Amino acid sequence: MPRQHLFAIIFLALGLVSTGAIAQTVYRCGDAYSQQPCPGGVAVDANDSRTPAQQAQARKVAAQDAARADALQAQRLKEEKLAASPSKVAQAKPASQKKVTNPAETAATPKGKEKKGTKAHKNAPEYFTAKVPAEPKKDAAGKAAQ
C-alpha cells in the first residue's frame, strides 16, 4: 500500500512541475509565431486576459456550435441516405426545392392536357447533350455540296 502512495505522490509532483511549461514566451517574426527568438522578432503576450465569466461564455458558445454542427451532419447523412434510394427522393424533397405552381394556371389547365405552345416529349432525355453537326459531304470536284 505505501508503494502505491509513493507512485501517486511522484505523478502528482510531476504534474505540478509540468504546468509551468504553459507560460512560455511567444515571438512574432513577421507573419509567423515561434517559441524561439528571431532577428527583428517581437515578444507577444500570449496569456489569456479574459475573465473566468468570459471564458465560460466562450466554452458555452463552442459547445452550442458543436451541437449545431452535429445536428447538421446528421441531417446531411440522412439526406445522402435518402438520395441513394431514388424511390424516396420525391418524398423527401425539402419545401424549398418543391415546384411551386400558380393556382390560376393549375385551375385553367385541365389534367392530362398540355398548355398551348408546348410539345410533349415522351422519350426526351433527362439532360440535353450538345452535338457538333456533321461536316457537309464534298462532291467529286472537291467543293462542299450546297
Helices and strands as residue ranges (DSSP letters): H 2-18, G 19-22, E 26-29, E 32-34, E 42-44, H 52-84, H 86-89, G 95-97, H 103-108
